[in-house]
Protein backbone atom coordinates (compact mmCIF):
# COMPACT_ATOMS: atom_id res chain seq x y z
CA UNK A 1 0.00 0.00 0.00
CA UNK A 2 2.75 2.46 0.92
CA UNK A 3 4.60 1.72 -2.32
CA UNK A 4 1.42 2.34 -4.30
CA UNK A 5 0.89 5.69 -2.62
CA UNK A 6 4.53 6.59 -3.15
CA UNK A 7 4.01 6.31 -6.91
CA UNK A 8 0.39 7.45 -7.19
CA UNK A 9 0.62 10.69 -5.25
CA UNK A 10 3.32 12.37 -7.39
CA UNK A 11 1.43 11.45 -10.56
CA UNK A 12 -1.83 12.81 -9.17
CA UNK A 13 -0.12 15.99 -8.00
CA UNK A 14 1.40 16.45 -11.46
CA UNK A 15 -2.08 16.11 -12.94
CA UNK A 16 -3.54 18.78 -10.68
CA UNK A 17 -5.19 16.56 -8.07
CA UNK A 18 -7.47 13.59 -7.83
CA UNK A 19 -8.49 10.71 -5.61
CA UNK A 20 -7.13 7.42 -4.32
CA UNK A 21 -9.10 4.61 -2.73
CA UNK A 22 -7.23 2.00 -0.71
CA UNK A 23 -8.86 -1.37 -0.16
CA UNK A 24 -8.89 -2.64 3.39
CA UNK A 25 -11.43 -4.88 5.10
CA UNK A 26 -13.86 -4.81 7.97
CA UNK A 27 -10.93 -6.28 9.88
CA UNK A 28 -9.28 -2.86 9.53
CA UNK A 29 -11.94 -1.50 11.91
CA UNK A 30 -12.51 -4.29 14.42
CA UNK A 31 -10.47 -6.89 16.25
CA UNK A 32 -10.45 -10.66 15.88
CA UNK A 33 -8.62 -13.29 17.89
CA UNK A 34 -8.58 -15.63 14.89
CA UNK A 35 -5.95 -13.83 12.80
CA UNK A 36 -4.25 -10.94 14.60
CA UNK A 37 -1.58 -10.43 11.91
CA UNK A 38 -4.24 -9.92 9.22
CA UNK A 39 -6.16 -7.56 11.51
CA UNK A 40 -3.00 -5.57 12.22
CA UNK A 41 -2.19 -5.26 8.51
CA UNK A 42 -5.68 -4.01 7.72
CA UNK A 43 -5.56 -1.51 10.59
CA UNK A 44 -2.30 -0.34 9.01
CA UNK A 45 -4.13 0.38 5.74
CA UNK A 46 -6.68 2.44 7.66
CA UNK A 47 -4.00 4.45 9.48
CA UNK A 48 -1.88 4.96 6.37
CA UNK A 49 -4.95 6.16 4.46
CA UNK A 50 -5.87 8.69 7.12
CA UNK A 51 -2.30 9.95 7.53
CA UNK A 52 -1.80 10.34 3.78
CA UNK A 53 -5.15 12.13 3.50
CA UNK A 54 -4.03 14.65 6.10
CA UNK A 55 -0.70 15.13 4.36
CA UNK A 56 -2.06 15.69 0.84
CA UNK A 57 -5.63 16.99 1.08
CA UNK A 58 -4.50 20.62 0.93
CA UNK A 59 -2.76 19.80 -2.36
CA UNK A 60 -5.91 18.47 -4.02
CA UNK A 61 -5.44 14.75 -3.36
CA UNK A 62 -8.28 12.96 -1.61
CA UNK A 63 -7.38 9.59 -0.08
CA UNK A 64 -9.99 7.25 1.38
CA UNK A 65 -10.39 3.56 2.09
CA UNK A 66 -13.15 1.06 1.48
CA UNK A 67 -13.80 -1.71 4.01
CA UNK A 68 -15.77 -4.61 2.54
CA UNK A 69 -17.33 -7.37 4.55
CA UNK A 70 -17.67 -10.81 3.00
CA UNK A 71 -17.78 -10.72 -0.79
CA UNK A 72 -19.12 -13.52 -2.96
CA UNK A 73 -16.15 -14.52 -5.13
CA UNK A 74 -15.27 -17.76 -6.93
CA UNK A 75 -12.87 -18.79 -4.16
CA UNK A 76 -15.88 -19.24 -1.88
CA UNK A 77 -17.04 -22.09 -4.13
CA UNK A 78 -14.32 -24.16 -2.45
CA UNK A 79 -15.47 -23.36 1.11
CA UNK A 80 -17.41 -25.91 3.14
CA UNK A 81 -21.12 -25.01 2.90
CA UNK A 82 -21.48 -24.91 6.71
CA UNK A 83 -18.53 -22.51 6.98
CA UNK A 84 -19.98 -20.35 4.21
CA UNK A 85 -23.31 -20.27 6.01
CA UNK A 86 -21.51 -19.13 9.14
CA UNK A 87 -19.86 -16.31 7.19
CA UNK A 88 -23.19 -15.20 5.77
CA UNK A 89 -24.73 -15.29 9.25
CA UNK A 90 -22.19 -12.71 10.44
CA UNK A 91 -23.73 -10.17 8.05
CA UNK A 92 -27.08 -8.84 9.34
CA UNK A 93 -28.23 -8.15 5.78
CA UNK A 94 -28.36 -11.97 5.36
CA UNK A 95 -26.00 -12.36 2.41
CA UNK A 96 -22.53 -11.58 1.15
CA UNK A 97 -21.76 -8.65 -1.12
CA UNK A 98 -21.49 -8.95 -4.86
CA UNK A 99 -18.20 -7.62 -6.21
CA UNK A 100 -19.96 -4.88 -8.16
CA UNK A 101 -21.46 -3.52 -4.94
CA UNK A 102 -17.96 -2.89 -3.62
CA UNK A 103 -16.92 -1.46 -6.99
CA UNK A 104 -19.79 1.05 -6.78
CA UNK A 105 -18.58 2.19 -3.36
CA UNK A 106 -15.08 2.70 -4.77
CA UNK A 107 -16.46 4.53 -7.82
CA UNK A 108 -18.38 6.88 -5.54
CA UNK A 109 -15.24 7.71 -3.52
CA UNK A 110 -13.40 8.45 -6.78
CA UNK A 111 -16.22 10.63 -8.12
CA UNK A 112 -16.74 14.37 -7.88
CA UNK A 113 -19.75 13.57 -5.70
CA UNK A 114 -17.30 12.64 -2.96
CA UNK A 115 -15.32 15.85 -3.41
CA UNK A 116 -15.51 16.78 0.28
CA UNK A 117 -14.60 13.30 1.55
CA UNK A 118 -11.01 12.53 2.50
CA UNK A 119 -9.49 10.34 5.18
CA UNK A 120 -12.71 8.35 5.41
CA UNK A 121 -13.18 4.64 5.94
CA UNK A 122 -16.25 3.71 3.90
CA UNK A 123 -17.76 0.53 5.29
CA UNK A 124 -19.57 -1.76 2.84
CA UNK A 125 -20.26 -4.73 5.07
CA UNK A 126 -23.93 -5.64 5.15
CA UNK A 127 -24.13 -4.47 8.75
CA UNK A 128 -21.24 -6.56 10.11
CA UNK A 129 -19.65 -3.68 12.05
CA UNK A 130 -23.02 -2.31 13.20
CA UNK A 131 -23.31 -5.14 15.73
Secondary structure in CASP SS format (residue, H / E / C, confidence):
PFRMAT SS
TARGET T0000
AUTHOR 0000-0000-0000
METHOD secondary structure of the structure
MODEL  1
X C 1.00
X H 1.00
X H 1.00
X H 1.00
X H 1.00
X H 1.00
X H 1.00
X H 1.00
X H 1.00
X H 1.00
X H 1.00
X H 1.00
X H 1.00
X H 1.00
X C 1.00
X C 1.00
X C 1.00
X E 1.00
X E 1.00
X E 1.00
X E 1.00
X E 1.00
X E 1.00
X C 1.00
X C 1.00
X H 1.00
X H 1.00
X H 1.00
X C 1.00
X C 1.00
X C 1.00
X C 1.00
X C 1.00
X C 1.00
X C 1.00
X H 1.00
X H 1.00
X H 1.00
X H 1.00
X H 1.00
X H 1.00
X H 1.00
X H 1.00
X H 1.00
X H 1.00
X H 1.00
X H 1.00
X H 1.00
X H 1.00
X H 1.00
X H 1.00
X H 1.00
X H 1.00
X H 1.00
X H 1.00
X H 1.00
X H 1.00
X H 1.00
X H 1.00
X C 1.00
X E 1.00
X E 1.00
X E 1.00
X E 1.00
X E 1.00
X E 1.00
X E 1.00
X E 1.00
X C 1.00
X C 1.00
X E 1.00
X E 1.00
X C 1.00
X H 1.00
X H 1.00
X H 1.00
X H 1.00
X H 1.00
X C 1.00
X C 1.00
X H 1.00
X H 1.00
X H 1.00
X H 1.00
X H 1.00
X H 1.00
X H 1.00
X H 1.00
X H 1.00
X C 1.00
X C 1.00
X C 1.00
X C 1.00
X C 1.00
X C 1.00
X C 1.00
X E 1.00
X E 1.00
X H 1.00
X H 1.00
X H 1.00
X H 1.00
X H 1.00
X H 1.00
X H 1.00
X H 1.00
X H 1.00
X H 1.00
X H 1.00
X H 1.00
X C 1.00
X H 1.00
X H 1.00
X H 1.00
X C 1.00
X C 1.00
X C 1.00
X C 1.00
X C 1.00
X C 1.00
X E 1.00
X E 1.00
X E 1.00
X E 1.00
X C 1.00
X C 1.00
X C 1.00
X H 1.00
X H 1.00
X H 1.00
X C 1.00
END
